[in-house]
Structures are given as structure tokens and as C-alpha cells.
Amino acid sequence: MLELRSLPNDCANRRSEAACVGCGARAFSVCGNLAPADLARLDAIVERTALKAGESLTREGDPATHVFNITSGSVRVYKLLPDGRRQITGFLFAGDFVGLASGSDYAFAAEAIEDVTLCRFRKTEYRALIRETPSLEEALLDRATHELAAAQNQMLLLGRKRAQERIASFLLDLPARDPIRPPVEGHVHLPMTRSEIADYLGLTIETVSRELSKLKAAGVIRLISLHELLVLQPGRLRDIAEGLD
């Protein structure tokens, strides 16, 4: 078993306060409910780093040597099909965890959509800490359960919903996925491009643009910019997402 460095209690508390207590993503992360001593042990194996928009977090097929906790910004996770087409399988935000479920190699690629900060851990050290920290193991299990539910919802989205229903569902769900951004009622921040939305929803970019224009013309949304919109009629948008409009 990998022996993790232990710190005296007073020193451990000072380190965790300096590094973690001020982190805005902590409340939404797997480390959120850790006791100070366990948080200090986690802090002892972390490497804090940052990526610019477009830089890679993981590359499909590379050795899966690290796991990551996103602390700010957004990330796209995707796979490339043999013919070069891209399927985006998810958008990740502050508090999301990346890489623990991979085998010996990463089964996906992950790239920063906008500037990103994150905590990076060697997988061997992180797994050793999980075995010795029940609260961390429980938090990761809870996160995995939520990710499974999200994957099932995505299967429904792609398999059964029409284009406008997919767009409406996406706009309703996105703000809750990005909890660190200051909430403004009805406001939706879209860090991703129309092409990335299309690759996530299994649509063409033309269809995404057309359906957003329809929602705008109907007074359901107002487009502020390419990356910002307001939901003016949330009830109707919800009806559209559920196929009731």
C-alpha cells in the first residue's frame, strides 16, 4: 500500500485552509465534506494547474495516469468516430471529476472550452487515499450515481426527443451544471459553440441555429450574444422539452 505523507494537525489545518477553504468549487466537489485531516492528506498529493481554452486535459488512448477535479471553467468530453466525426459526451464544470473510471488508457478526450483551473492527482496516489478515506469513497460513489443518471437522461434525449425538445432540455439543464457561476434568474451562459452543442445533441449546426431562432421568434428566449441568452418563458420552454407544446 502506498504510504501517504502525514502532517502534524496544526500544519495540516493551515495547509488545507490556505489551499482549499477559499476554493469556490469545494462545496460542489467530492472534497466538500472531508474532515480537515483528510482534506490535508488530499492537499498533500495535489498539483494545481491551469489550461487555456483549447488545451487538452486528456487525450483518448493515452495512459490514464492522472485524475482531475475541475475548480473553474468548462471542459468538453468527446470521442472521435473512425470516420472523423466527433461525438461530445458531456460538458463538465467546476466540481466535476474526470478520469477515475478510466482503465489503463483514457477512453475519451477532454479539452478546455474556456480557461480552466483544476486539481490534478496521480491516480495511484488518489486510489490509495480513497481506500483509507471512507468519506471520499462515499462522495465518489454518490458522484458516480449522478453521472449514471445523467447518462441515462442523455440516452433518452438522443433516442426519443425531437430537435426542439433536445435544445429546450439542454437550455433548462445547463445552469444547474455550472454551479460556481453567479446565478441570474433566467440567464443561461453558453461557453460552448453552436457546433459543440450540435455534437452533444446529435444534431447539425444548422439545426441548432434554426431551433434557437424559432425559440427566439416565439418569445421563449432572447439571445444576448453567441454565449449568453435569457429564458423569457421558462414554463413554455419546459413544456417544449417534455413534448407538451
Backbone as CSV, one residue per row, in Angstrom:
resi,resn,N_x,N_y,N_z,CA_x,CA_y,CA_z,C_x,C_y,C_z
1,MET,0.847,-1.194,0.000,0.000,0.000,0.000,0.883,1.246,0.000
2,LEU,0.507,2.214,-0.830,1.247,3.460,-0.903,1.083,4.224,0.396
3,GLU,2.199,4.626,0.980,2.142,5.378,2.228,2.096,6.866,1.912
4,LEU,1.034,7.528,2.320,0.867,8.951,2.074,1.470,9.756,3.213
5,ARG,2.066,10.857,2.855,2.728,11.706,3.833,1.725,12.272,4.825
6,SER,2.029,12.152,6.088,1.157,12.668,7.135,1.739,13.967,7.690
7,LEU,0.871,14.919,7.989,1.290,16.206,8.529,0.791,16.365,9.958
8,PRO,1.538,17.094,10.781,1.017,17.418,12.118,-0.308,18.146,11.984
9,ASN,-1.152,17.995,12.989,-2.500,18.542,12.896,-2.523,20.041,12.629
10,ASP,-1.703,20.825,13.372,-1.754,22.270,13.178,-1.246,22.660,11.797
11,CYS,-0.193,21.988,11.337,0.340,22.269,9.999,-0.656,21.855,8.929
12,ALA,-1.287,20.687,9.118,-2.271,20.205,8.147,-3.426,21.175,8.030
13,ASN,-3.889,21.678,9.177,-5.010,22.610,9.137,-4.649,23.900,8.415
14,ARG,-3.415,24.399,8.633,-3.003,25.622,7.953,-2.933,25.407,6.451
15,ARG,-2.413,24.250,6.011,-2.309,23.969,4.578,-3.679,23.882,3.943
16,SER,-4.617,23.164,4.587,-5.934,22.999,3.985,-6.673,24.324,3.923
17,GLU,-6.490,25.165,4.960,-7.151,26.461,4.931,-6.604,27.324,3.813
18,ALA,-5.277,27.317,3.639,-4.661,28.159,2.621,-5.051,27.707,1.225
19,ALA,-5.166,26.402,1.019,-5.340,25.883,-0.335,-6.778,25.583,-0.705
20,CYS,-7.595,25.160,0.256,-8.897,24.588,-0.074,-10.099,25.391,0.416
21,VAL,-10.001,25.982,1.591,-11.174,26.630,2.156,-11.655,27.767,1.268
22,GLY,-10.719,28.455,0.625,-11.098,29.561,-0.241,-11.501,29.144,-1.635
23,CYS,-11.497,27.855,-1.943,-11.843,27.369,-3.276,-13.358,27.429,-3.467
24,GLY,-13.804,28.178,-4.473,-15.234,28.323,-4.706,-15.912,27.054,-5.150
25,ALA,-15.138,26.102,-5.686,-15.720,24.854,-6.180,-15.820,23.779,-5.113
26,ARG,-15.249,24.023,-3.944,-15.187,22.967,-2.932,-16.572,22.468,-2.548
27,ALA,-17.533,23.378,-2.409,-18.882,22.982,-1.985,-19.545,22.031,-2.974
28,PHE,-19.089,22.034,-4.230,-19.705,21.203,-5.264,-18.835,20.008,-5.625
29,SER,-17.714,19.821,-4.932,-16.732,18.806,-5.299,-16.778,17.622,-4.346
30,VAL,-16.089,16.550,-4.739,-16.034,15.361,-3.891,-15.298,15.635,-2.589
31,CYS,-14.498,16.698,-2.560,-13.757,17.022,-1.336,-14.562,17.889,-0.381
32,GLY,-15.797,18.221,-0.736,-16.570,19.188,0.019,-16.834,18.812,1.459
33,ASN,-17.042,17.528,1.746,-17.416,17.112,3.101,-16.269,16.428,3.848
34,LEU,-15.060,16.558,3.341,-13.938,15.916,4.019,-13.591,16.632,5.320
35,ALA,-13.219,15.855,6.330,-12.735,16.420,7.585,-11.399,17.120,7.325
36,PRO,-11.021,18.089,8.172,-9.763,18.821,7.942,-8.548,17.923,7.772
37,ALA,-8.440,16.857,8.549,-7.270,15.982,8.435,-7.246,15.275,7.081
38,ASP,-8.431,14.805,6.619,-8.495,14.141,5.317,-8.271,15.134,4.180
39,LEU,-8.761,16.354,4.358,-8.549,17.388,3.347,-7.057,17.711,3.231
40,ALA,-6.367,17.712,4.355,-4.924,17.966,4.332,-4.180,16.848,3.618
41,ARG,-4.616,15.612,3.789,-3.978,14.492,3.100,-4.211,14.588,1.597
42,LEU,-5.400,15.025,1.225,-5.680,15.234,-0.197,-4.809,16.359,-0.746
43,ASP,-4.687,17.419,0.030,-3.878,18.559,-0.399,-2.415,18.176,-0.573
44,ALA,-1.968,17.178,0.186,-0.565,16.776,0.118,-0.205,16.093,-1.201
45,ILE,-1.201,15.605,-1.958,-0.893,14.897,-3.205,-1.406,15.645,-4.442
46,VAL,-1.889,16.878,-4.268,-2.490,17.594,-5.381,-1.445,18.427,-6.127
47,GLU,-1.668,18.583,-7.402,-0.930,19.548,-8.215,-1.961,20.480,-8.839
48,ARG,-1.908,21.759,-8.498,-2.861,22.720,-9.056,-2.330,23.261,-10.368
49,THR,-3.181,23.263,-11.362,-2.733,23.668,-12.687,-3.847,24.399,-13.418
50,ALA,-3.526,24.922,-14.582,-4.497,25.694,-15.364,-4.307,25.381,-16.840
51,LEU,-5.391,25.480,-17.595,-5.369,25.271,-19.035,-5.995,26.474,-19.723
52,LYS,-5.467,26.809,-20.888,-6.091,27.808,-21.738,-7.152,27.136,-22.599
53,ALA,-8.100,27.930,-23.090,-9.138,27.399,-23.966,-8.500,26.667,-25.148
54,GLY,-8.993,25.439,-25.401,-8.478,24.625,-26.492,-7.390,23.652,-26.091
55,GLU,-6.806,23.804,-24.908,-5.756,22.885,-24.475,-6.367,21.584,-23.954
56,SER,-5.604,20.503,-24.066,-6.098,19.165,-23.725,-5.874,18.844,-22.259
57,LEU,-6.910,18.264,-21.680,-6.833,17.714,-20.330,-6.416,16.248,-20.410
58,THR,-7.101,15.496,-21.258,-6.733,14.101,-21.562,-6.872,13.885,-23.052
59,ARG,-6.120,12.897,-23.570,-6.241,12.503,-24.968,-6.655,11.031,-25.021
60,GLU,-7.620,10.731,-25.856,-8.102,9.363,-25.989,-6.948,8.438,-26.362
61,GLY,-6.821,7.337,-25.596,-5.774,6.359,-25.864,-4.485,6.573,-25.106
62,ASP,-4.290,7.758,-24.508,-3.095,7.998,-23.707,-3.183,7.250,-22.381
63,PRO,-2.048,6.903,-21.772,-2.075,6.244,-20.466,-2.817,7.087,-19.437
64,ALA,-3.726,6.450,-18.706,-4.557,7.164,-17.723,-3.809,7.235,-16.399
65,THR,-2.882,8.174,-16.303,-2.017,8.275,-15.132,-2.535,9.246,-14.081
66,HIS,-3.469,10.138,-14.467,-3.938,11.162,-13.544,-5.465,11.230,-13.519
67,VAL,-5.985,11.759,-12.437,-7.401,12.125,-12.327,-7.462,13.611,-12.000
68,PHE,-8.621,14.225,-12.249,-8.707,15.677,-12.179,-10.007,16.114,-11.519
69,ASN,-9.932,17.199,-10.765,-11.115,17.855,-10.228,-11.128,19.289,-10.763
70,ILE,-12.166,19.649,-11.517,-12.244,20.978,-12.111,-12.676,21.984,-11.053
71,THR,-11.970,23.108,-10.973,-12.293,24.122,-9.972,-12.851,25.410,-10.593
72,SER,-12.655,25.618,-11.886,-13.308,26.732,-12.582,-13.209,26.497,-14.081
73,GLY,-14.113,27.134,-14.826,-14.113,26.977,-16.273,-14.962,25.810,-16.726
74,SER,-14.813,25.425,-17.984,-15.627,24.344,-18.546,-14.809,23.505,-19.513
75,VAL,-15.216,22.248,-19.643,-14.475,21.247,-20.419,-15.454,20.467,-21.280
76,ARG,-15.044,20.120,-22.501,-15.830,19.216,-23.342,-15.173,17.842,-23.330
77,VAL,-15.979,16.798,-23.205,-15.503,15.411,-23.234,-16.055,14.777,-24.501
78,TYR,-15.210,14.124,-25.288,-15.679,13.626,-26.570,-14.891,12.399,-27.024
79,LYS,-15.458,11.724,-28.009,-14.810,10.628,-28.708,-14.874,10.922,-30.203
80,LEU,-13.843,10.505,-30.917,-13.834,10.624,-32.368,-14.208,9.283,-32.985
81,LEU,-15.150,9.302,-33.922,-15.534,8.101,-34.643,-14.488,7.802,-35.716
82,PRO,-14.432,6.560,-36.209,-13.413,6.209,-37.216,-13.427,7.100,-38.445
83,ASP,-14.581,7.642,-38.805,-14.651,8.493,-39.996,-14.342,9.959,-39.686
84,GLY,-13.918,10.251,-38.459,-13.524,11.605,-38.105,-14.605,12.426,-37.438
85,ARG,-15.841,11.935,-37.408,-16.898,12.678,-36.733,-16.664,12.680,-35.224
86,ARG,-17.125,13.746,-34.595,-16.943,13.913,-33.152,-18.278,13.777,-32.441
87,GLN,-18.304,12.982,-31.389,-19.471,12.915,-30.512,-19.074,13.444,-29.146
88,ILE,-19.619,14.578,-28.777,-19.381,15.119,-27.436,-20.301,14.386,-26.466
89,THR,-19.717,13.790,-25.447,-20.498,13.004,-24.491,-20.851,13.798,-23.237
90,GLY,-20.243,14.959,-23.053,-20.596,15.750,-21.886,-19.838,17.059,-21.822
91,PHE,-20.407,17.987,-21.076,-19.742,19.241,-20.728,-19.547,19.241,-19.220
92,LEU,-18.343,19.543,-18.781,-18.006,19.494,-17.366,-17.677,20.889,-16.858
93,PHE,-18.012,21.119,-15.579,-17.836,22.438,-14.978,-17.202,22.287,-13.597
94,ALA,-17.097,23.408,-12.878,-16.491,23.386,-11.550,-17.172,22.355,-10.662
95,GLY,-16.373,21.541,-9.995,-16.885,20.491,-9.125,-16.913,19.133,-9.780
96,ASP,-16.823,19.080,-11.109,-16.858,17.789,-11.801,-15.500,17.100,-11.724
97,PHE,-15.561,15.774,-11.717,-14.373,14.945,-11.564,-14.132,14.186,-12.858
98,VAL,-12.876,14.030,-13.251,-12.530,13.459,-14.550,-11.485,12.361,-14.383
99,GLY,-11.739,11.196,-14.978,-10.678,10.223,-15.172,-10.644,9.015,-14.272
100,LEU,-11.407,8.984,-13.187,-11.272,7.877,-12.247,-11.794,6.574,-12.825
101,ALA,-12.806,6.649,-13.712,-13.411,5.432,-14.249,-12.608,4.823,-15.391
102,SER,-11.571,5.512,-15.866,-10.785,5.004,-16.989,-10.019,3.752,-16.580
103,GLY,-9.721,2.920,-17.582,-8.870,1.767,-17.345,-7.413,2.192,-17.395
104,SER,-6.590,1.409,-18.083,-5.182,1.768,-18.173,-4.951,2.938,-19.120
105,ASP,-5.889,3.144,-20.070,-5.814,4.269,-21.005,-7.094,5.092,-20.912
106,TYR,-6.992,6.374,-21.242,-8.187,7.219,-21.272,-9.085,6.791,-22.431
107,ALA,-10.363,6.581,-22.140,-11.313,6.150,-23.162,-11.939,7.332,-23.892
108,PHE,-11.510,8.537,-23.579,-12.115,9.736,-24.133,-11.066,10.841,-24.175
109,ALA,-11.375,11.894,-24.894,-10.563,13.101,-24.880,-11.322,14.180,-24.122
110,ALA,-10.597,15.059,-23.447,-11.200,16.172,-22.730,-10.370,17.417,-23.008
111,GLU,-11.053,18.502,-23.408,-10.379,19.750,-23.752,-11.087,20.923,-23.077
112,ALA,-10.321,21.943,-22.756,-10.886,23.148,-22.157,-11.679,23.925,-23.201
113,ILE,-12.913,24.301,-22.855,-13.715,25.164,-23.710,-13.319,26.621,-23.483
114,GLU,-13.107,26.960,-22.226,-12.634,28.284,-21.827,-11.491,28.050,-20.846
115,ASP,-10.869,29.093,-20.361,-9.780,28.917,-19.403,-10.274,28.116,-18.201
116,VAL,-9.463,27.164,-17.784,-9.850,26.199,-16.751,-8.771,26.138,-15.676
117,THR,-9.190,26.020,-14.419,-8.276,25.658,-13.347,-8.727,24.313,-12.785
118,LEU,-7.774,23.541,-12.294,-8.117,22.199,-11.818,-7.074,21.688,-10.841
119,CYS,-7.496,20.701,-10.085,-6.597,19.947,-9.216,-6.291,18.621,-9.899
120,ARG,-5.009,18.305,-10.025,-4.594,17.072,-10.683,-3.927,16.149,-9.667
121,PHE,-4.281,14.863,-9.737,-3.746,13.866,-8.810,-3.218,12.673,-9.599
122,ARG,-2.106,12.099,-9.156,-1.686,10.814,-9.712,-2.707,9.758,-9.303
123,LYS,-3.127,8.949,-10.269,-4.208,8.005,-9.991,-3.824,7.016,-8.897
124,THR,-2.581,6.545,-8.890,-2.173,5.571,-7.870,-2.289,6.166,-6.472
125,GLU,-1.863,7.405,-6.320,-1.937,8.049,-5.004,-3.386,8.324,-4.616
126,TYR,-4.191,8.728,-5.589,-5.592,9.038,-5.291,-6.354,7.776,-4.895
127,ARG,-6.118,6.685,-5.604,-6.789,5.430,-5.252,-6.377,4.948,-3.872
128,ALA,-5.106,5.139,-3.525,-4.656,4.751,-2.191,-5.370,5.573,-1.123
129,LEU,-5.551,6.862,-1.390,-6.244,7.713,-0.423,-7.712,7.326,-0.305
130,ILE,-8.339,6.955,-1.413,-9.740,6.517,-1.374,-9.900,5.324,-0.430
131,ARG,-8.979,4.365,-0.530,-9.072,3.159,0.307,-8.977,3.487,1.790
132,GLU,-8.320,4.580,2.108,-8.108,4.926,3.507,-9.040,6.041,3.998
133,THR,-9.907,6.547,3.111,-10.768,7.676,3.467,-12.206,7.365,3.073
134,PRO,-12.993,6.760,3.970,-14.371,6.369,3.628,-15.226,7.524,3.129
135,SER,-15.050,8.729,3.684,-15.883,9.855,3.257,-15.608,10.231,1.807
136,LEU,-14.368,10.097,1.375,-14.025,10.379,-0.022,-14.591,9.295,-0.932
137,GLU,-14.501,8.059,-0.505,-15.062,6.959,-1.290,-16.578,7.117,-1.441
138,GLU,-17.244,7.507,-0.359,-18.693,7.703,-0.403,-19.062,8.850,-1.353
139,ALA,-18.285,9.939,-1.319,-18.558,11.078,-2.195,-18.380,10.693,-3.661
140,LEU,-17.372,9.897,-3.959,-17.147,9.462,-5.334,-18.242,8.515,-5.802
141,LEU,-18.720,7.658,-4.920,-19.819,6.761,-5.270,-21.080,7.554,-5.566
142,ASP,-21.339,8.576,-4.751,-22.500,9.429,-4.982,-22.369,10.154,-6.314
143,ARG,-21.178,10.630,-6.628,-20.953,11.309,-7.912,-21.159,10.343,-9.078
144,ALA,-20.681,9.112,-8.930,-20.858,8.121,-9.990,-22.327,7.803,-10.224
145,THR,-23.124,7.778,-9.150,-24.559,7.531,-9.280,-25.232,8.646,-10.070
146,HIS,-24.864,9.888,-9.788,-25.427,11.019,-10.518,-25.009,10.990,-11.983
147,GLU,-23.762,10.592,-12.250,-23.289,10.527,-13.635,-24.028,9.439,-14.407
148,LEU,-24.354,8.335,-13.740,-25.121,7.277,-14.393,-26.511,7.778,-14.757
149,ALA,-27.148,8.501,-13.835,-28.468,9.061,-14.117,-28.398,10.053,-15.275
150,ALA,-27.332,10.865,-15.319,-27.164,11.824,-16.416,-26.975,11.104,-17.739
151,ALA,-26.238,9.990,-17.733,-26.037,9.216,-18.959,-27.354,8.621,-19.446
152,GLN,-28.192,8.163,-18.529,-29.499,7.630,-18.918,-30.389,8.710,-19.508
153,ASN,-30.340,9.922,-18.925,-31.110,11.037,-19.470,-30.615,11.416,-20.862
154,GLN,-29.289,11.339,-21.059,-28.735,11.653,-22.373,-29.168,10.630,-23.420
155,MET,-29.275,9.372,-23.025,-29.768,8.338,-23.948,-31.201,8.637,-24.371
156,LEU,-32.028,9.070,-23.419,-33.404,9.449,-23.738,-33.419,10.653,-24.668
157,LEU,-32.573,11.628,-24.371,-32.504,12.845,-25.173,-32.184,12.519,-26.625
158,LEU,-31.192,11.673,-26.840,-30.750,11.369,-28.199,-31.653,10.360,-28.899
159,GLY,-32.276,9.504,-28.118,-33.034,8.416,-28.730,-34.484,8.719,-29.012
160,ARG,-35.091,9.632,-28.251,-36.534,9.816,-28.340,-36.989,11.241,-28.605
161,LYS,-36.178,12.222,-28.278,-36.658,13.596,-28.370,-36.388,14.208,-29.746
162,ARG,-37.323,15.063,-30.165,-37.153,15.813,-31.402,-36.141,16.940,-31.190
163,ALA,-35.721,17.566,-32.298,-34.651,18.565,-32.235,-34.978,19.686,-31.256
164,GLN,-36.189,20.260,-31.357,-36.517,21.382,-30.480,-36.618,20.941,-29.021
165,GLU,-37.070,19.727,-28.784,-37.125,19.199,-27.428,-35.715,19.035,-26.853
166,ARG,-34.780,18.618,-27.688,-33.391,18.470,-27.237,-32.795,19.824,-26.863
167,ILE,-33.020,20.812,-27.715,-32.497,22.153,-27.438,-33.102,22.701,-26.147
168,ALA,-34.417,22.566,-25.981,-35.081,23.076,-24.781,-34.558,22.377,-23.533
169,SER,-34.402,21.071,-23.585,-33.880,20.324,-22.435,-32.472,20.784,-22.081
170,PHE,-31.664,21.003,-23.083,-30.285,21.438,-22.877,-30.248,22.798,-22.182
171,LEU,-31.065,23.730,-22.641,-31.070,25.073,-22.058,-31.580,25.055,-20.616
172,LEU,-32.528,24.183,-20.315,-33.052,24.092,-18.951,-32.049,23.467,-17.992
173,ASP,-31.288,22.493,-18.470,-30.384,21.748,-17.597,-29.050,22.447,-17.366
174,LEU,-28.616,23.265,-18.327,-27.248,23.784,-18.288,-26.923,24.632,-17.056
175,PRO,-27.773,25.570,-16.621,-27.379,26.404,-15.467,-27.049,25.605,-14.211
176,ALA,-27.773,24.531,-13.961,-27.512,23.729,-12.767,-26.191,22.973,-12.867
177,ARG,-25.710,22.747,-14.096,-24.440,22.049,-14.271,-23.242,22.952,-14.002
178,ASP,-23.477,24.258,-13.925,-22.402,25.243,-13.804,-22.597,26.037,-12.514
179,PRO,-22.479,25.381,-11.346,-22.952,25.982,-10.091,-22.107,27.130,-9.581
180,ILE,-20.862,27.238,-10.016,-19.995,28.269,-9.456,-20.250,29.637,-10.072
181,ARG,-20.900,29.657,-11.239,-21.169,30.938,-11.900,-22.297,31.651,-11.166
182,PRO,-22.157,32.940,-10.876,-23.215,33.651,-10.133,-24.558,33.519,-10.829
183,PRO,-25.588,33.037,-10.121,-26.881,32.798,-10.768,-27.638,34.099,-11.023
184,VAL,-28.227,34.197,-12.203,-29.116,35.289,-12.565,-30.373,34.648,-13.129
185,GLU,-31.526,34.985,-12.576,-32.767,34.316,-12.958,-32.983,34.382,-14.473
186,GLY,-33.190,33.203,-15.051,-33.478,33.117,-16.468,-32.264,33.191,-17.370
187,HIS,-31.098,33.449,-16.793,-29.891,33.630,-17.602,-29.214,32.285,-17.857
188,VAL,-28.791,32.053,-19.104,-28.072,30.837,-19.471,-26.757,31.236,-20.129
189,HIS,-25.661,30.799,-19.543,-24.333,31.034,-20.125,-23.961,29.837,-20.990
190,LEU,-23.556,30.105,-22.224,-23.210,29.056,-23.190,-21.739,29.200,-23.571
191,PRO,-20.822,28.618,-22.806,-19.406,28.739,-23.170,-19.060,27.974,-24.433
192,MET,-19.875,26.984,-24.776,-19.609,26.158,-25.943,-20.161,26.806,-27.218
193,THR,-19.628,26.375,-28.365,-20.082,26.895,-29.651,-21.343,26.163,-30.099
194,ARG,-21.993,26.696,-31.135,-23.150,26.020,-31.718,-22.750,24.645,-32.252
195,SER,-21.549,24.547,-32.809,-21.067,23.259,-33.315,-20.921,22.241,-32.192
196,GLU,-20.436,22.676,-31.045,-20.279,21.767,-29.904,-21.635,21.350,-29.351
197,ILE,-22.583,22.272,-29.313,-23.944,21.903,-28.896,-24.505,20.849,-29.848
198,ALA,-24.291,21.049,-31.140,-24.778,20.091,-32.138,-24.154,18.716,-31.931
199,ASP,-22.852,18.673,-31.689,-22.172,17.391,-31.491,-22.605,16.710,-30.201
200,TYR,-23.078,17.467,-29.243,-23.576,16.894,-27.992,-24.997,16.372,-28.142
201,LEU,-25.817,17.094,-28.901,-27.233,16.739,-29.030,-27.520,15.852,-30.236
202,GLY,-26.502,15.488,-30.999,-26.718,14.633,-32.164,-27.456,15.345,-33.275
203,LEU,-27.197,16.647,-33.444,-27.846,17.456,-34.460,-26.791,18.085,-35.352
204,THR,-27.232,18.800,-36.391,-26.309,19.588,-37.193,-26.270,21.001,-36.649
205,ILE,-25.218,21.720,-36.966,-25.114,23.102,-36.508,-26.233,23.945,-37.086
206,GLU,-26.662,23.627,-38.328,-27.764,24.362,-38.941,-29.062,24.159,-38.164
207,THR,-29.284,22.933,-37.697,-30.496,22.647,-36.930,-30.482,23.381,-35.590
208,VAL,-29.330,23.390,-34.922,-29.226,24.105,-33.647,-29.539,25.585,-33.838
209,SER,-28.948,26.209,-34.847,-29.177,27.633,-35.096,-30.642,27.894,-35.457
210,ARG,-31.219,27.017,-36.252,-32.616,27.197,-36.665,-33.563,27.082,-35.477
211,GLU,-33.349,26.091,-34.624,-34.253,25.891,-33.493,-34.116,27.013,-32.461
212,LEU,-32.913,27.513,-32.266,-32.751,28.659,-31.372,-33.473,29.885,-31.939
213,SER,-33.397,30.059,-33.256,-34.095,31.186,-33.890,-35.601,31.051,-33.734
214,LYS,-36.126,29.824,-33.822,-37.561,29.598,-33.627,-37.981,29.961,-32.202
215,LEU,-37.177,29.549,-31.227,-37.490,29.878,-29.836,-37.440,31.387,-29.603
216,LYS,-36.494,32.044,-30.264,-36.401,33.499,-30.160,-37.630,34.157,-30.791
217,ALA,-38.015,33.711,-31.992,-39.160,34.306,-32.683,-40.457,34.110,-31.907
218,ALA,-40.551,33.004,-31.161,-41.752,32.716,-30.369,-41.751,33.448,-29.034
219,GLY,-40.689,34.184,-28.736,-40.618,34.930,-27.481,-40.278,34.078,-26.276
220,VAL,-39.804,32.854,-26.517,-39.453,31.960,-25.401,-38.096,32.324,-24.823
221,ILE,-37.159,32.732,-25.689,-35.821,33.126,-25.248,-35.446,34.450,-25.904
222,ARG,-34.433,35.088,-25.364,-33.841,36.257,-26.006,-32.345,36.042,-26.074
223,LEU,-31.773,36.107,-27.271,-30.346,35.923,-27.467,-29.627,37.231,-27.182
224,ILE,-28.745,37.214,-26.175,-27.986,38.401,-25.815,-26.700,38.474,-26.644
225,SER,-26.046,37.322,-26.812,-24.830,37.199,-27.611,-24.695,35.740,-27.998
226,LEU,-23.595,35.398,-28.648,-23.372,33.993,-29.005,-23.287,33.108,-27.773
227,HIS,-22.907,33.687,-26.637,-22.660,32.878,-25.442,-23.570,33.220,-24.269
228,GLU,-24.584,34.031,-24.492,-25.499,34.399,-23.419,-26.919,34.479,-23.967
229,LEU,-27.884,33.969,-23.180,-29.287,34.143,-23.544,-30.135,34.233,-22.287
230,LEU,-31.344,34.739,-22.454,-32.311,34.820,-21.372,-33.517,33.960,-21.712
231,VAL,-33.979,33.175,-20.743,-35.216,32.418,-20.903,-36.355,33.314,-20.427
232,LEU,-37.203,33.725,-21.347,-38.296,34.641,-21.028,-39.558,33.908,-20.595
233,GLN,-39.736,32.678,-21.092,-40.921,31.887,-20.751,-40.471,30.484,-20.295
234,PRO,-40.004,30.373,-19.048,-39.486,29.082,-18.590,-40.532,27.975,-18.609
235,GLY,-41.793,28.299,-18.304,-42.835,27.281,-18.313,-43.042,26.705,-19.705
236,ARG,-43.071,27.582,-20.692,-43.257,27.092,-22.056,-42.036,26.311,-22.532
237,LEU,-40.831,26.763,-22.152,-39.621,26.035,-22.531,-39.645,24.629,-21.928
238,ARG,-40.148,24.519,-20.698,-40.249,23.212,-20.055,-41.280,22.336,-20.767
239,ASP,-42.380,22.924,-21.188,-43.379,22.173,-21.940,-42.794,21.651,-23.255
240,ILE,-42.012,22.484,-23.931,-41.366,22.060,-25.177,-40.405,20.905,-24.906
241,ALA,-39.629,21.004,-23.838,-38.665,19.949,-23.500,-39.377,18.629,-23.226
242,GLU,-40.574,18.697,-22.676,-41.321,17.481,-22.326,-42.280,17.045,-23.428
243,GLY,-42.241,17.727,-24.582,-43.084,17.352,-25.710,-44.538,17.737,-25.553
244,LEU,-44.804,18.749,-24.721,-46.195,19.146,-24.447,-46.618,20.383,-25.239
245,ASP,-45.708,20.986,-25.967,-46.009,22.208,-26.725,-45.902,21.909,-28.224
